[in-house]
Amino acid sequence: MYHGDFDWGGLRIAIALLRRVPWRPWRYTAADYRAAVLARPDGPPLTGQPAEALWDQDLQQALLELAVRVEEETVLDVLLSDLV
């Protein structure tokens, strides 16, 4: 299972990791991104060159549409709730 930042750099890190070890997304899909932005729409703007999310065809488009950067720490409570 893997989760990373919802930004272009985060997607690139995820892609590099996916090329080396198999993983499945852990709350790291377009639906998860949309929920995170809805919870915190005032997040920092998304900047940089787009990257493709090989594990979710809709994630890149969601990032382009909403253009809000969501760092992993922002959704920490949600991630930790999965571990209880």
PyRosetta script that sets phi, psi and omega in degrees:
from pyrosetta import init, pose_from_sequence

init()
pose = pose_from_sequence("MYHGDFDWGGLRIAIALLRRVPWRPWRYTAADYRAAVLARPDGPPLTGQPAEALWDQDLQQALLELAVRVEEETVLDVLLSDLV")
pose.set_psi(1, 143.7)
pose.set_omega(1, -177.8)
pose.set_phi(2, -145.1)
pose.set_psi(2, 140.2)
pose.set_omega(2, 171.5)
pose.set_phi(3, -136.9)
pose.set_psi(3, 142.4)
pose.set_omega(3, 178.2)
pose.set_phi(4, -143.1)
pose.set_psi(4, -176.5)
pose.set_omega(4, 177.5)
pose.set_phi(5, -64.7)
pose.set_psi(5, 143.7)
pose.set_omega(5, 173.6)
pose.set_phi(6, -89.6)
pose.set_psi(6, 78.4)
pose.set_omega(6, 172.5)
pose.set_phi(7, -156.2)
pose.set_psi(7, 175.5)
pose.set_omega(7, -174.4)
pose.set_phi(8, -64.9)
pose.set_psi(8, -40.2)
pose.set_omega(8, 177.5)
pose.set_phi(9, -63.7)
pose.set_psi(9, -39.5)
pose.set_omega(9, 177.5)
pose.set_phi(10, -62.1)
pose.set_psi(10, -41.0)
pose.set_omega(10, 177.4)
pose.set_phi(11, -65.2)
pose.set_psi(11, -39.8)
pose.set_omega(11, 179.2)
pose.set_phi(12, -65.1)
pose.set_psi(12, -40.2)
pose.set_omega(12, 176.5)
pose.set_phi(13, -62.4)
pose.set_psi(13, -44.5)
pose.set_omega(13, 179.9)
pose.set_phi(14, -61.4)
pose.set_psi(14, -41.3)
pose.set_omega(14, 178.9)
pose.set_phi(15, -64.2)
pose.set_psi(15, -44.8)
pose.set_omega(15, 179.1)
pose.set_phi(16, -61.2)
pose.set_psi(16, -41.7)
pose.set_omega(16, 178.6)
pose.set_phi(17, -66.4)
pose.set_psi(17, -41.7)
pose.set_omega(17, -179.3)
pose.set_phi(18, -62.1)
pose.set_psi(18, -30.1)
pose.set_omega(18, 177.7)
pose.set_phi(19, -72.1)
pose.set_psi(19, -17.0)
pose.set_omega(19, -177.4)
pose.set_phi(20, -106.3)
pose.set_psi(20, -36.8)
pose.set_omega(20, 179.6)
pose.set_phi(21, -139.0)
pose.set_psi(21, 143.2)
pose.set_omega(21, 178.1)
pose.set_phi(22, -73.7)
pose.set_psi(22, 138.6)
pose.set_omega(22, 174.6)
pose.set_phi(23, -148.4)
pose.set_psi(23, 161.0)
pose.set_omega(23, 174.5)
pose.set_phi(24, -115.2)
pose.set_psi(24, 147.6)
pose.set_omega(24, -179.2)
pose.set_phi(25, -66.8)
pose.set_psi(25, 134.7)
pose.set_omega(25, 174.9)
pose.set_phi(26, -112.3)
pose.set_psi(26, 100.7)
pose.set_omega(26, -176.5)
pose.set_phi(27, 50.8)
pose.set_psi(27, 45.5)
pose.set_omega(27, -176.1)
pose.set_phi(28, -133.4)
pose.set_psi(28, 54.2)
pose.set_omega(28, -179.7)
pose.set_phi(29, -127.1)
pose.set_psi(29, 175.0)
pose.set_omega(29, 177.9)
pose.set_phi(30, -59.2)
pose.set_psi(30, -42.1)
pose.set_omega(30, 179.5)
pose.set_phi(31, -62.0)
pose.set_psi(31, -40.2)
pose.set_omega(31, 178.6)
pose.set_phi(32, -67.5)
pose.set_psi(32, -39.1)
pose.set_omega(32, 177.5)
pose.set_phi(33, -63.7)
pose.set_psi(33, -47.0)
pose.set_omega(33, 179.3)
pose.set_phi(34, -59.5)
pose.set_psi(34, -41.3)
pose.set_omega(34, 178.5)
pose.set_phi(35, -64.2)
pose.set_psi(35, -40.0)
pose.set_omega(35, 179.6)
pose.set_phi(36, -65.9)
pose.set_psi(36, -40.8)
pose.set_omega(36, 178.8)
pose.set_phi(37, -68.7)
pose.set_psi(37, -38.8)
pose.set_omega(37, 177.9)
pose.set_phi(38, -60.4)
pose.set_psi(38, -39.3)
pose.set_omega(38, 179.4)
pose.set_phi(39, -72.3)
pose.set_psi(39, -26.6)
pose.set_omega(39, -178.1)
pose.set_phi(40, -145.1)
pose.set_psi(40, 71.3)
pose.set_omega(40, -176.7)
pose.set_phi(41, -70.0)
pose.set_psi(41, -12.7)
pose.set_omega(41, -178.6)
pose.set_phi(42, -91.1)
pose.set_psi(42, 17.2)
pose.set_omega(42, 179.6)
pose.set_phi(43, -64.3)
pose.set_psi(43, 170.1)
pose.set_omega(43, -179.4)
pose.set_phi(44, -65.3)
pose.set_psi(44, 151.8)
pose.set_omega(44, -179.5)
pose.set_phi(45, -68.9)
pose.set_psi(45, 147.5)
pose.set_omega(45, 175.8)
pose.set_phi(46, -78.7)
pose.set_psi(46, 128.7)
pose.set_omega(46, 179.6)
pose.set_phi(47, -131.8)
pose.set_psi(47, 167.7)
pose.set_omega(47, 175.6)
pose.set_phi(48, 101.3)
pose.set_psi(48, -175.8)
pose.set_omega(48, -178.3)
pose.set_phi(49, -84.4)
pose.set_psi(49, 131.1)
pose.set_omega(49, 179.2)
pose.set_phi(50, -59.5)
pose.set_psi(50, 151.8)
pose.set_omega(50, 175.3)
pose.set_phi(51, -132.6)
pose.set_psi(51, 154.2)
pose.set_omega(51, -179.2)
pose.set_phi(52, -89.2)
pose.set_psi(52, 142.9)
pose.set_omega(52, 174.2)
pose.set_phi(53, -100.8)
pose.set_psi(53, 100.2)
pose.set_omega(53, -174.3)
pose.set_phi(54, -63.7)
pose.set_psi(54, -23.3)
pose.set_omega(54, -176.8)
pose.set_phi(55, -90.2)
pose.set_psi(55, -11.1)
pose.set_omega(55, -178.5)
pose.set_phi(56, -150.8)
pose.set_psi(56, 106.6)
pose.set_omega(56, -176.2)
pose.set_phi(57, -60.8)
pose.set_psi(57, -24.0)
pose.set_omega(57, -175.8)
pose.set_phi(58, -92.8)
pose.set_psi(58, -12.6)
pose.set_omega(58, -174.4)
pose.set_phi(59, -65.9)
pose.set_psi(59, -43.9)
pose.set_omega(59, 179.3)
pose.set_phi(60, -59.0)
pose.set_psi(60, -45.3)
pose.set_omega(60, -179.5)
pose.set_phi(61, -64.0)
pose.set_psi(61, -39.2)
pose.set_omega(61, 178.2)
pose.set_phi(62, -62.5)
pose.set_psi(62, -42.7)
pose.set_omega(62, 177.3)
pose.set_phi(63, -62.0)
pose.set_psi(63, -42.2)
pose.set_omega(63, 178.9)
pose.set_phi(64, -64.3)
pose.set_psi(64, -40.5)
pose.set_omega(64, -178.3)
pose.set_phi(65, -68.9)
pose.set_psi(65, -48.4)
pose.set_omega(65, -173.2)
pose.set_phi(66, -88.3)
pose.set_psi(66, -30.9)
pose.set_omega(66, 173.5)
pose.set_phi(67, 53.4)
pose.set_psi(67, 39.3)
pose.set_omega(67, 175.6)
pose.set_phi(68, -118.6)
pose.set_psi(68, 132.3)
pose.set_omega(68, 178.0)
pose.set_phi(69, -83.6)
pose.set_psi(69, 130.8)
pose.set_omega(69, 178.6)
pose.set_phi(70, -123.6)
pose.set_psi(70, 108.8)
pose.set_omega(70, 178.7)
pose.set_phi(71, -79.3)
pose.set_psi(71, 153.6)
pose.set_omega(71, -177.0)
pose.set_phi(72, -55.2)
pose.set_psi(72, -37.6)
pose.set_omega(72, -179.6)
pose.set_phi(73, -61.7)
pose.set_psi(73, -27.5)
pose.set_omega(73, -179.7)
pose.set_phi(74, -64.8)
pose.set_psi(74, -31.7)
pose.set_omega(74, -177.8)
pose.set_phi(75, -107.8)
pose.set_psi(75, 19.0)
pose.set_omega(75, -177.0)
pose.set_phi(76, -57.0)
pose.set_psi(76, -42.3)
pose.set_omega(76, 179.8)
pose.set_phi(77, -60.1)
pose.set_psi(77, -40.3)
pose.set_omega(77, 178.8)
pose.set_phi(78, -65.5)
pose.set_psi(78, -44.3)
pose.set_omega(78, 179.9)
pose.set_phi(79, -64.0)
pose.set_psi(79, -43.9)
pose.set_omega(79, -179.3)
pose.set_phi(80, -65.6)
pose.set_psi(80, -30.7)
pose.set_omega(80, 178.9)
pose.set_phi(81, -63.0)
pose.set_psi(81, -26.4)
pose.set_omega(81, 176.8)
pose.set_phi(82, -70.4)
pose.set_psi(82, -21.4)
pose.set_omega(82, -174.6)
pose.set_phi(83, -92.1)
pose.set_psi(83, -6.3)
pose.set_omega(83, -179.1)
pose.set_phi(84, -82.2)
pose.dump_pdb("model.pdb")
